[in-house]
């Protein structure tokens, strides 16, 4: 059968329609990209990554020793007894893995850069569509490039994001693709902008918050920004920083779930107000590229939780306790064992 020819006039109409559609799509993409650029420009891009001077470093150590000496009466260990297997681990940098470090800075109004009170590595495995939230404990004793060994949270005070990233690379073989930092004020405000967050409080957690004057109860509660900040910073309930880091991941999981239920307009309004409260070392191009990769898998993203150092078992000791005059009470990790734990996440290869 002879195929029916499309007359020239119809062809012209179809070409015009196709051209208009392509133009509309192109304009939408340009406008969408321009809007995203405008939104991302709201983020602070001036992270303080300068290293402290030798005078500031000595002042930091002296102040720390004064505080520790007044609170501790037990035995002091010798830091020279710590022998690290290696000062530099092989770095894992896979294309299907995105590592973003979330930093909660222990800074009050009028202060300069302080310790990193919260350090949570967000590892997205694009292949398996998994997000792993890994807390690095603040009192973990680590080799800090260019400085004497100290608590991991001191790394940020010594040299900001760059030094913290270098510490993670050397000690754990983790390549950090970018950092996002927020201080106490920003954390409180973001929670309030989201209308609070639902957290299932234990009896001990509820009683602690009640003793601080907050109106809560055991069970599921809606926490505002001030209450949520006290919740994630509490170390006097349960097993110290072990449970505290668990609360931080619990809250992040709750925020992720809440974001998944937001409409586009709600998300837009949140970002417009929240982005100016954070600081990052990532460019707009980097952030846009990550968004393009992450948006298609967000709905199905499975969230896992991890803590470093990992829990000791009968087969493996991931850390031991020690007390050093210059650092205080610390957890000395088995770096190799903890590296392997982290590499289990990174090793999941593309299908």
C-alpha positions in Angstrom: 0.0 0.0 0.0 1.3 3.4 -0.9 2.0 5.6 2.1 0.0 8.7 2.2 2.1 11.9 1.9 1.6 14.7 4.4 0.9 17.8 2.5 3.4 20.7 2.8 0.9 23.0 4.7 0.4 20.3 7.4 4.2 19.8 7.6 4.7 23.5 8.2 2.0 23.6 10.9 3.6 20.5 12.7 7.0 22.1 12.5 5.7 25.4 13.9 4.0 23.5 16.8 7.2 21.5 17.5 9.3 24.6 17.4 7.0 26.4 19.8 7.0 23.4 22.2 10.8 23.2 22.1 11.0 27.0 22.7 8.6 26.7 25.7 10.6 23.8 27.2 13.9 25.7 26.6 12.5 28.9 28.2 11.2 26.8 31.2 14.6 25.3 31.6 16.3 28.6 31.5 13.8 30.2 33.9 14.0 27.2 36.2 17.8 27.3 36.2 17.8 31.0 36.8 15.4 30.6 39.7 17.5 27.9 41.2 20.6 30.1 40.8 18.8 32.9 42.6 17.8 30.6 45.4 21.3 29.1 45.8 22.8 32.6 45.9 21.0 33.0 49.3 23.5 30.6 50.9 26.5 32.0 52.7 29.7 31.3 50.7 32.3 32.6 53.1 33.4 29.7 55.3 36.3 30.5 57.6 38.9 27.9 56.7 41.9 29.8 57.9 44.2 27.8 60.3 44.7 29.3 63.7 48.0 30.9 64.6 50.6 29.2 66.9 49.6 31.7 69.6 45.9 30.9 69.3 46.7 27.2 69.3 48.6 27.5 72.6 45.9 29.6 74.1 43.3 26.9 73.0 45.4 24.2 74.8 46.0 26.2 77.9 42.3 27.1 78.2 41.3 23.4 77.7 43.8 22.2 80.3 42.6 24.7 82.8 39.0 23.5 82.4 40.0 19.8 82.5 42.3 20.2 85.6 39.4 21.7 87.6 37.0 18.8 86.8 39.2 15.7 86.8 40.9 13.9 89.7 41.6 10.5 88.2 44.7 9.0 86.4 46.1 10.6 83.3 47.2 8.4 80.4 50.3 9.0 78.2 49.4 10.2 74.7 52.7 8.8 73.4 51.3 5.3 74.0 48.9 5.8 71.0 50.5 4.3 67.8 48.3 4.9 64.7 48.6 2.2 62.1 48.9 4.9 59.4 48.8 8.6 59.2 47.1 8.5 55.8 44.5 6.0 54.7 43.8 5.2 51.0 40.9 7.5 49.9 37.7 6.0 48.4 36.1 8.3 45.8 33.5 6.4 43.8 31.3 8.1 41.1 28.1 6.6 42.5 28.8 8.0 46.0 28.2 11.5 47.2 29.5 12.5 50.6 28.2 15.7 52.2 29.3 16.6 55.8 26.8 18.4 58.0 28.5 20.5 60.7 26.7 21.9 63.7 29.0 24.6 65.1 29.2 25.3 68.9 29.1 29.0 68.4 27.3 31.7 70.4 26.6 35.3 69.3 29.7 37.4 69.0 32.1 34.4 68.9 34.4 33.4 66.0 34.8 29.8 64.7 34.3 27.2 67.4 34.3 23.4 67.7 32.0 21.3 65.6 29.4 20.1 68.1 27.8 17.9 65.4 29.5 16.0 62.6 27.2 13.9 60.4 28.4 12.5 57.1 25.5 12.1 54.6 26.5 9.4 52.2 24.2 9.0 49.2 24.7 5.8 47.2 23.0 6.6 43.8 23.3 2.9 42.7 21.5 1.4 45.7 19.4 4.5 46.4 20.5 4.6 50.0 21.3 7.5 52.3 23.6 6.7 55.3 23.8 9.1 58.2 27.1 8.6 60.0 27.8 10.4 63.2 31.4 11.1 64.1 31.7 11.4 67.9 33.1 14.7 69.1 35.3 13.2 71.7 37.0 10.7 69.4 40.8 11.1 69.5 42.3 11.5 66.1 45.5 12.6 64.4 44.9 16.1 63.2 47.0 17.2 60.2 49.5 19.9 61.3 48.6 19.7 65.0 48.9 17.4 68.0 46.4 14.6 68.3 43.2 15.8 69.9 39.4 15.4 70.0 37.9 15.4 66.5 35.6 18.4 67.2 38.7 20.5 67.8 39.7 20.0 64.2 37.1 22.4 63.0 38.2 25.0 65.6 41.8 24.7 64.3 41.1 24.9 60.5 37.4 24.9 59.5 36.0 22.7 56.8 39.2 22.1 54.9 41.1 20.7 57.9 38.1 18.6 59.0 37.9 17.1 55.5 41.6 16.4 55.5 41.3 14.7 58.9 38.5 12.5 57.5 40.6 11.6 54.5 43.7 10.8 56.4 42.1 8.9 59.3 39.1 7.1 57.5 39.8 7.2 53.8 36.7 9.3 53.1 36.5 11.9 50.4 34.1 14.7 51.3 32.4 16.3 48.3 31.1 19.3 50.2 30.2 20.7 53.6 27.1 22.4 55.0 27.4 24.3 58.3 24.8 25.8 60.6 25.2 27.4 64.1 22.8 27.2 67.0 20.7 30.2 65.9 20.3 28.8 62.4 19.3 25.3 63.7 16.6 26.7 65.9 15.2 28.9 63.2 15.1 26.2 60.5 13.2 23.9 62.9 10.7 26.6 63.6 10.3 27.4 59.9 9.3 23.8 59.3 6.6 24.1 62.0 8.6 22.0 64.5 9.5 18.3 64.4 7.8 15.2 65.8 10.1 13.2 68.1 9.2 10.1 70.2 10.7 11.0 73.6 11.7 8.4 76.2 10.8 8.9 79.8 14.3 10.0 80.7 14.5 12.5 77.8 11.1 13.9 78.6 11.9 14.3 82.3 15.2 16.1 81.4 13.5 18.5 79.1 10.7 19.1 81.7 13.5 19.9 84.3 14.7 22.6 81.9 11.3 24.2 81.8 10.0 22.7 78.5 6.4 21.5 78.2 6.8 17.9 76.8 5.8 14.4 77.8 7.0 10.9 77.1 5.9 9.7 73.7 5.5 11.5 70.4 5.9 15.3 70.9 6.1 18.3 68.6 9.4 20.0 69.4 10.0 23.7 68.4 13.5 24.9 67.6 14.6 25.7 71.1 13.4 22.4 72.5 14.9 20.4 69.6 18.3 22.1 70.2 18.3 21.0 73.8 17.2 17.6 72.8 20.1 17.0 70.3 22.7 18.5 72.6 21.8 16.6 75.7 24.6 14.3 77.0 23.4 13.8 80.6 20.7 11.4 79.6 21.6 7.8 78.8 25.1 6.9 77.6 26.6 10.3 77.1 27.6 11.2 73.5 26.7 7.7 72.2 23.0 8.4 72.8 23.4 12.1 72.0 24.6 11.3 68.4 21.7 8.9 68.2 19.3 11.7 68.9 20.9 13.8 66.2 20.3 11.1 63.6 16.8 10.5 64.9 16.0 14.2 64.4 17.5 14.2 60.9 15.4 11.2 60.0 12.3 13.0 61.2 13.2 16.1 59.2 13.8 14.0 56.1 10.4 12.4 56.5 8.8 15.8 57.0 10.4 17.2 53.8 9.1 14.2 51.8 5.6 15.2 52.7 6.0 18.9 51.7 4.4 20.4 48.6 6.5 22.2 46.1 5.2 25.6 47.4 6.0 24.7 51.0 9.5 23.6 50.0 10.0 26.8 48.1 8.9 28.9 51.0 11.1 26.9 53.4 14.2 27.2 51.2 13.8 31.0 50.7 14.0 31.5 54.4 16.3 28.7 55.4 19.1 29.0 52.9 20.5 32.3 54.2 21.1 30.5 57.6 23.6 28.0 56.3 27.1 28.2 55.0 28.7 25.9 52.4 31.9 25.5 50.5 30.1 24.2 47.4 29.4 26.2 44.3 26.0 26.7 42.7 27.1 24.4 39.9 28.0 21.6 42.3 24.7 22.0 44.2 22.7 22.0 41.0 24.5 18.9 39.7 23.8 17.1 43.0 20.1 18.1 43.0 19.7 16.8 39.4 21.2 13.5 40.5 19.3 13.2 43.8 15.8 14.5 43.0 14.8 11.4 40.9 15.7 9.0 43.7 14.5 11.0 46.8 11.1 9.4 47.1 12.6 5.9 47.2 15.7 6.8 49.3 16.3 4.3 52.1 17.9 5.9 55.2 20.5 4.0 57.2 22.2 5.1 60.5 25.8 4.6 61.6 28.1 5.9 64.3 31.9 6.1 64.3 33.5 4.7 66.4 31.2 1.7 66.0 30.1 -0.4 68.9 32.6 -2.8 70.4 31.7 -6.5 70.0 33.1 -9.8 71.3 34.9 -10.1 68.0 36.1 -6.5 67.4 37.1 -3.6 69.6 36.4 -0.4 67.8 37.6 2.0 70.5 39.0 2.3 74.1 38.7 5.0 76.7 41.6 7.2 77.8 42.3 10.5 79.6 45.0 12.9 78.3 46.0 16.1 80.0 45.8 18.2 76.8 42.6 16.7 75.5 40.6 15.3 78.4 38.4 12.2 78.4 38.5 10.7 74.9 37.7 7.6 72.8 40.7 6.2 71.1 39.5 4.5 67.9 40.9 1.5 66.1 41.2 3.5 62.8 41.6 0.4 60.6 38.5 -1.4 62.0 36.4 1.8 61.7 37.7 2.4 58.2 36.5 -1.0 57.2 33.1 -0.3 58.7 32.8 2.8 56.6 34.1 1.1 53.4 31.3 -1.4 53.6 29.0 1.5 52.7 31.3 2.8 50.0 31.9 -0.6 48.5 28.4 -1.2 47.3 29.1 -1.0 43.6 26.7 0.1 40.8 24.4 -2.7 39.5 
